[in-house]
């Protein structure tokens, strides 16, 4: 589950991580009030107006602006709230901005130059251990740094039996070229950041940039946070942070009816029972020369109502040109699934305007094939994987 920057900063602050302070606003009037409050609390004269959407690269798209007075705060808030913000990480049409974060200016002059770093905490799936990734090249796309100057990216793997050790936090500060008070501040920052990552059941914390201020403080200027969906049952206060306006509406609807659905960019809709078979089905579609339009796991109760619901979810995607149903009848009988498909097709009438290929294997597979073949419905049946692939190819050729 992705959350907004201001929410990520709230989590960080609760674990003792120093952050760029800010107040969220839903309109220009609230933005001006937030700026006044920040000035009273922090002494900042300038304010940063930051669009709150679930995507990076907001600055490049015009979603992060500096306001030097209250009139500019109001003007910029009016410009940003309601805009369709397009960044390298949004869909082509962009995302609508519903709120902004009015933040203090932390790039003030002082005894030393400011410096920006990149720090993230995430799971290294290759080793099964948490990892801190960091670089001196903060404020930039880490993908660009990885591609052109990979030697500037460092990693620190954490042994899960002992957790983050003090020497590791010190090594990170040393590799970032810090000394004196800034070194000590970074050590504290890394320790608190890792505690926030573990304590919130996050799958990623990305801070870009981490700023060394002109008076040698270390703080998070941004926060990109992803909470593990599987842990939300024990993190109810974080579950409340979900903003469904930022999520794919089809995925939200599928989740509400208990379907595991992920929207993709292809043209062949998939309806499968079991995640492993779903992955194999998507491979099957690719080998046939096409791209899957979705991942959809209907689970073990593929009755008529559930199949019909799955049909309606898949067909909400206008790019779908065919639907492949691939069911292994282990717990659920294939003939029951076949009857569900036929009944759902009859119930939906003319709503289904694309070819449907059904591949059933397992308990009562032959009976299921007969049911479909004798239904009078324009549904293509298959038994073997390759047969299903061939039928998809024929239907779309």
C-alpha positions as CSV (number, residue, x, y, z in Angstrom):
1,X,0.0,0.0,0.0
2,X,1.5,3.3,-1.1
3,X,0.9,6.4,1.1
4,X,1.4,10.1,0.6
5,X,4.6,12.0,1.5
6,X,3.0,13.8,4.4
7,X,1.8,10.4,5.8
8,X,5.2,8.9,5.4
9,X,6.8,11.8,7.3
10,X,4.3,11.3,10.1
11,X,5.5,7.7,10.5
12,X,9.1,8.8,10.3
13,X,8.6,11.5,12.9
14,X,6.9,9.1,15.3
15,X,10.1,7.0,15.3
16,X,12.3,10.0,15.9
17,X,13.4,10.8,12.4
18,X,14.0,14.5,11.8
19,X,11.8,15.6,8.8
20,X,11.0,18.7,6.9
21,X,8.0,20.0,8.7
22,X,4.8,20.7,6.9
23,X,1.0,20.9,7.0
24,X,-1.3,19.3,4.5
25,X,-3.9,21.6,2.8
26,X,-7.0,20.7,0.6
27,X,-7.4,24.2,-0.9
28,X,-5.7,27.6,-1.2
29,X,-7.3,29.0,2.0
30,X,-6.0,26.1,4.0
31,X,-2.6,26.5,2.4
32,X,-2.3,30.1,3.5
33,X,-3.3,29.2,7.0
34,X,-0.8,26.3,7.0
35,X,2.0,28.7,5.9
36,X,1.2,31.2,8.7
37,X,1.2,28.4,11.3
38,X,4.5,27.0,10.0
39,X,6.1,30.5,10.2
40,X,4.9,30.9,13.7
41,X,6.2,27.4,14.7
42,X,9.5,27.2,12.7
43,X,10.4,30.8,11.8
44,X,10.5,29.9,8.1
45,X,9.9,32.8,5.7
46,X,9.6,30.8,2.6
47,X,7.4,27.8,2.0
48,X,7.5,24.8,-0.4
49,X,4.2,23.8,-2.0
50,X,4.3,20.1,-2.8
51,X,1.6,18.2,-4.7
52,X,0.5,15.0,-2.9
53,X,0.2,12.1,-5.3
54,X,1.4,8.5,-5.3
55,X,4.2,9.1,-7.8
56,X,7.8,10.4,-7.9
57,X,9.3,13.1,-10.1
58,X,6.7,15.6,-9.0
59,X,9.2,18.5,-9.2
60,X,9.8,17.8,-12.9
61,X,6.1,17.9,-13.6
62,X,5.6,21.2,-11.9
63,X,4.2,19.8,-8.7
64,X,6.7,21.3,-6.3
65,X,7.1,25.1,-6.1
66,X,8.8,27.6,-3.8
67,X,6.6,30.4,-2.4
68,X,8.4,33.5,-1.1
69,X,5.4,35.2,0.4
70,X,1.8,34.4,1.4
71,X,0.4,35.7,-1.9
72,X,2.6,33.2,-3.8
73,X,1.5,30.4,-1.4
74,X,-2.1,31.1,-2.3
75,X,-1.4,31.4,-6.1
76,X,0.7,28.2,-6.2
77,X,-1.8,26.2,-4.2
78,X,-4.6,27.2,-6.5
79,X,-2.4,26.2,-9.5
80,X,-1.4,22.8,-8.2
81,X,-4.6,21.6,-6.5
82,X,-6.8,20.1,-9.1
83,X,-4.2,19.9,-11.8
84,X,-3.4,16.7,-13.8
85,X,0.2,16.2,-12.8
86,X,2.2,14.2,-15.3
87,X,5.6,12.8,-14.2
88,X,7.8,9.9,-15.4
89,X,6.0,7.7,-12.9
90,X,2.3,8.5,-13.7
91,X,0.1,7.2,-16.4
92,X,0.2,9.3,-19.7
93,X,-2.8,11.2,-18.6
94,X,-1.2,12.0,-15.2
95,X,-2.8,12.1,-11.8
96,X,-5.2,14.6,-10.3
97,X,-3.8,16.5,-7.3
98,X,-6.3,16.6,-4.5
99,X,-4.1,18.2,-1.8
100,X,-0.8,19.8,-1.2
101,X,1.8,19.7,1.6
102,X,2.9,23.2,2.7
103,X,6.4,22.7,4.0
104,X,9.1,24.8,5.6
105,X,12.1,25.9,3.6
106,X,15.1,24.0,4.9
107,X,17.7,25.2,2.4
108,X,18.6,28.3,4.4
109,X,22.1,29.8,4.4
110,X,24.5,29.0,7.3
111,X,28.0,28.0,8.3
112,X,28.3,25.3,5.6
113,X,27.0,24.2,2.2
114,X,23.9,22.0,2.1
115,X,24.3,18.5,0.7
116,X,21.7,16.0,-0.6
117,X,21.9,12.3,-0.2
118,X,19.8,9.3,-1.3
119,X,18.8,6.7,1.4
120,X,16.3,3.8,1.1
121,X,15.5,0.7,3.1
122,X,14.0,-2.3,1.3
123,X,14.1,-6.1,1.0
124,X,16.9,-7.6,-1.1
125,X,14.9,-10.4,-2.6
126,X,18.1,-12.1,-3.8
127,X,19.3,-12.7,-0.3
128,X,16.1,-12.5,1.7
129,X,17.6,-9.7,3.9
130,X,16.7,-6.1,4.5
131,X,19.1,-3.7,2.8
132,X,19.9,0.0,3.1
133,X,20.8,1.5,-0.2
134,X,22.4,4.9,-0.2
135,X,24.3,7.4,-2.4
136,X,25.9,10.8,-2.3
137,X,23.9,11.6,-5.4
138,X,20.6,12.7,-3.7
139,X,17.9,14.6,-5.4
140,X,18.4,12.7,-8.6
141,X,16.6,9.7,-10.1
142,X,18.4,6.7,-8.5
143,X,17.8,4.8,-11.7
144,X,19.9,7.3,-13.6
145,X,22.7,7.1,-11.0
146,X,22.6,3.2,-11.2
147,X,22.8,3.3,-14.9
148,X,25.5,5.9,-15.4
149,X,27.5,6.0,-12.2
150,X,26.8,2.7,-10.3
151,X,30.0,3.1,-8.3
152,X,28.2,5.9,-6.4
153,X,25.6,3.6,-5.0
154,X,26.4,1.7,-1.8
155,X,24.4,-1.0,0.0
156,X,24.4,-2.3,3.6
157,X,22.7,-5.6,4.2
158,X,21.1,-6.2,7.6
159,X,21.4,-9.6,9.4
160,X,17.8,-10.3,10.6
161,X,19.1,-12.2,13.7
162,X,20.8,-9.1,15.1
163,X,19.3,-6.1,13.3
164,X,21.1,-3.0,12.3
165,X,24.4,-2.6,14.1
166,X,26.0,0.6,15.2
167,X,29.1,0.1,13.0
168,X,26.9,-0.2,9.9
169,X,25.2,3.1,10.6
170,X,28.7,4.7,11.1
171,X,29.9,3.1,7.9
172,X,27.0,4.6,6.0
173,X,27.8,8.1,7.4
174,X,31.5,7.7,6.6
175,X,30.8,6.6,3.0
176,X,28.6,9.6,2.6
177,X,31.6,11.8,3.4
178,X,30.3,13.3,6.6
179,X,32.2,14.4,9.7
180,X,31.7,16.1,13.0
181,X,28.1,16.8,14.1
182,X,26.7,15.9,10.7
183,X,28.3,12.4,11.0
184,X,26.6,11.9,14.4
185,X,23.3,13.2,13.1
186,X,23.4,10.7,10.1
187,X,24.1,7.8,12.4
188,X,21.0,8.7,14.5
189,X,19.0,9.2,11.3
190,X,19.9,5.8,9.8
191,X,19.1,4.0,13.1
192,X,15.7,5.8,13.5
193,X,14.9,5.2,9.8
194,X,15.5,1.5,10.0
195,X,13.4,1.3,13.2
196,X,10.5,3.0,11.3
197,X,10.9,0.6,8.4
198,X,10.7,-2.5,10.8
199,X,8.1,-1.1,13.1
200,X,5.6,0.0,10.4
201,X,5.9,-3.4,8.5
202,X,7.0,-1.4,5.4
203,X,8.3,-3.0,2.2
204,X,10.1,0.2,1.3
205,X,11.2,3.6,2.7
206,X,12.8,5.8,0.1
207,X,14.1,9.2,1.3
208,X,15.3,11.4,-1.6
209,X,16.7,13.7,-0.7
210,X,18.1,13.3,2.7
211,X,19.4,16.8,3.5
212,X,22.4,18.0,5.4
213,X,21.4,21.5,6.3
214,X,23.7,24.5,6.5
215,X,23.9,24.0,10.3
216,X,24.7,20.3,9.9
217,X,21.4,18.8,10.7
218,X,20.2,15.7,8.9
219,X,16.6,15.5,7.8
220,X,14.2,13.8,5.4
221,X,12.9,16.3,2.8
222,X,10.8,13.7,1.0
223,X,9.4,10.3,1.9
224,X,8.2,7.6,-0.4
225,X,6.7,4.8,1.7
226,X,5.1,1.4,0.8
227,X,3.4,-0.6,3.6
228,X,3.2,-4.4,3.2
229,X,-0.5,-5.2,2.4
230,X,-0.1,-8.5,4.2
231,X,0.7,-6.7,7.4
232,X,-2.1,-4.2,7.4
233,X,-4.2,-6.4,9.7
234,X,-1.8,-5.6,12.5
235,X,-1.3,-2.0,11.5
236,X,-4.8,-0.6,11.5
237,X,-3.7,3.0,11.9
238,X,-1.6,2.8,8.7
239,X,-4.4,1.0,6.9
240,X,-6.5,4.1,7.5
241,X,-4.0,6.1,5.4
242,X,-5.1,4.4,2.2
243,X,-6.2,6.9,-0.4
244,X,-8.2,4.9,-3.0
245,X,-8.4,8.0,-5.2
246,X,-4.7,7.3,-6.0
247,X,-5.3,3.7,-6.9
248,X,-6.6,2.0,-10.1
249,X,-10.4,2.1,-9.7
250,X,-10.8,-1.4,-11.3
251,X,-8.3,-2.8,-8.8
252,X,-10.2,-1.1,-5.9
253,X,-13.5,-2.6,-7.1
254,X,-12.0,-6.1,-7.4
255,X,-10.5,-5.9,-3.9
256,X,-13.9,-5.0,-2.5
257,X,-15.5,-8.1,-3.9
258,X,-12.6,-10.3,-2.8
259,X,-10.8,-10.8,-6.2
260,X,-7.1,-10.5,-6.5
261,X,-6.7,-8.3,-9.6
262,X,-3.8,-6.4,-11.0
263,X,-4.2,-4.2,-14.1
264,X,-1.7,-4.7,-16.9
265,X,-1.1,-3.1,-20.4
266,X,-2.0,-6.0,-22.7
267,X,-5.1,-7.2,-24.6
268,X,-5.8,-10.7,-23.3
269,X,-7.8,-10.8,-20.1
270,X,-7.0,-13.6,-17.7
271,X,-9.3,-15.4,-15.2
272,X,-7.4,-18.1,-13.3
273,X,-7.5,-19.9,-9.9
274,X,-4.2,-19.8,-8.1
275,X,-1.3,-17.3,-8.3
276,X,1.1,-19.8,-9.7
277,X,-1.2,-20.9,-12.5
278,X,-1.9,-17.2,-13.2
279,X,1.8,-16.5,-13.7
280,X,2.0,-19.5,-16.0
281,X,-1.0,-18.3,-18.0
282,X,0.5,-14.9,-18.5
283,X,3.7,-16.7,-19.8
284,X,1.4,-18.7,-22.1
285,X,-0.1,-15.5,-23.5
286,X,3.3,-14.0,-24.1
287,X,4.6,-17.1,-25.9
288,X,1.5,-16.8,-28.2
289,X,2.7,-13.4,-29.2
290,X,0.4,-11.3,-27.1
291,X,0.4,-9.4,-23.7
292,X,-1.8,-10.1,-20.7
293,X,-4.3,-7.4,-19.8
294,X,-4.5,-8.3,-16.1
295,X,-3.7,-10.8,-13.4
296,X,-6.9,-12.1,-11.9
297,X,-7.1,-14.9,-9.3
298,X,-10.7,-16.0,-8.6
299,X,-9.6,-18.4,-5.9
300,X,-11.2,-21.7,-5.1
301,X,-14.9,-20.7,-5.3
302,X,-15.4,-20.1,-9.1
303,X,-19.2,-20.3,-9.1
304,X,-21.5,-18.5,-11.5
305,X,-21.8,-15.3,-9.5
306,X,-18.0,-15.1,-8.9
307,X,-17.2,-15.8,-12.6
308,X,-19.8,-13.1,-13.7
309,X,-18.2,-10.6,-11.3
310,X,-14.8,-11.5,-12.7
311,X,-16.1,-11.1,-16.2
312,X,-17.4,-7.6,-15.4
313,X,-14.1,-6.6,-13.8
314,X,-12.1,-7.7,-16.8
315,X,-14.4,-6.1,-19.3
316,X,-14.0,-2.7,-17.6
317,X,-10.6,-2.5,-19.4
318,X,-11.4,-1.2,-22.9
319,X,-8.1,-2.8,-24.2
320,X,-9.3,-6.3,-23.6
321,X,-9.8,-8.1,-27.0
322,X,-10.1,-11.7,-25.7
323,X,-10.5,-13.5,-22.3
324,X,-8.6,-16.7,-21.4
325,X,-10.1,-18.7,-18.5
326,X,-7.5,-21.2,-17.2
327,X,-8.8,-23.3,-14.2
328,X,-7.2,-26.3,-12.5
329,X,-9.9,-28.3,-10.8
330,X,-8.3,-29.6,-7.7
331,X,-10.5,-28.4,-4.8
332,X,-13.2,-27.0,-7.2
333,X,-14.6,-29.4,-9.8
334,X,-14.1,-28.3,-13.4
335,X,-17.8,-29.1,-14.3
336,X,-18.9,-26.7,-11.6
337,X,-16.6,-24.0,-13.1
338,X,-17.8,-24.7,-16.6
339,X,-21.5,-24.3,-15.5
340,X,-20.5,-21.1,-13.8
341,X,-19.0,-19.8,-17.0
342,X,-22.0,-20.7,-19.1
343,X,-24.5,-19.2,-16.6
344,X,-22.5,-16.0,-16.3
345,X,-22.4,-15.7,-20.1
346,X,-26.2,-16.1,-20.3
347,X,-26.7,-13.6,-17.5
348,X,-24.5,-11.0,-19.1
349,X,-26.0,-11.3,-22.5
350,X,-24.6,-8.8,-25.0
351,X,-22.2,-7.3,-22.5
352,X,-19.5,-9.8,-23.6
353,X,-18.3,-8.8,-27.0
354,X,-14.9,-10.5,-27.1
355,X,-13.9,-14.1,-27.7
356,X,-13.7,-16.4,-24.6
357,X,-11.4,-19.3,-24.4
358,X,-11.8,-21.7,-21.5
359,X,-9.1,-24.2,-20.5
360,X,-10.1,-26.6,-17.7
361,X,-7.9,-29.4,-16.3
362,X,-8.4,-31.6,-13.3
363,X,-11.5,-33.1,-11.7
364,X,-14.3,-33.8,-14.2
365,X,-12.4,-31.9,-16.9
366,X,-14.0,-33.9,-19.7
367,X,-17.5,-33.4,-18.4
368,X,-16.7,-29.6,-18.2
369,X,-15.6,-29.6,-21.8
370,X,-18.8,-31.3,-22.9
371,X,-20.8,-28.7,-20.9
372,X,-19.2,-25.8,-22.7
373,X,-19.2,-27.4,-26.2
374,X,-22.9,-28.3,-25.9
375,X,-24.0,-25.0,-24.3
376,X,-24.7,-23.2,-27.5
377,X,-22.7,-20.3,-26.3
378,X,-19.8,-18.9,-28.5
379,X,-17.2,-20.2,-26.0
380,X,-14.1,-22.0,-27.1
381,X,-12.9,-24.9,-24.9
382,X,-9.4,-26.4,-24.5
383,X,-7.8,-29.1,-22.4
384,X,-4.0,-28.6,-23.1
385,X,-2.0,-25.5,-22.5
386,X,-0.8,-25.3,-26.1
387,X,-4.4,-25.8,-27.4
388,X,-5.5,-22.8,-25.3
389,X,-2.6,-20.7,-26.7
390,X,-3.4,-21.6,-30.2
391,X,-7.1,-20.6,-29.7
392,X,-6.1,-17.2,-28.3
393,X,-3.8,-16.7,-31.3
394,X,-6.6,-17.7,-33.7
395,X,-9.2,-15.5,-32.0
396,X,-7.0,-12.4,-32.2
397,X,-5.5,-13.0,-35.7
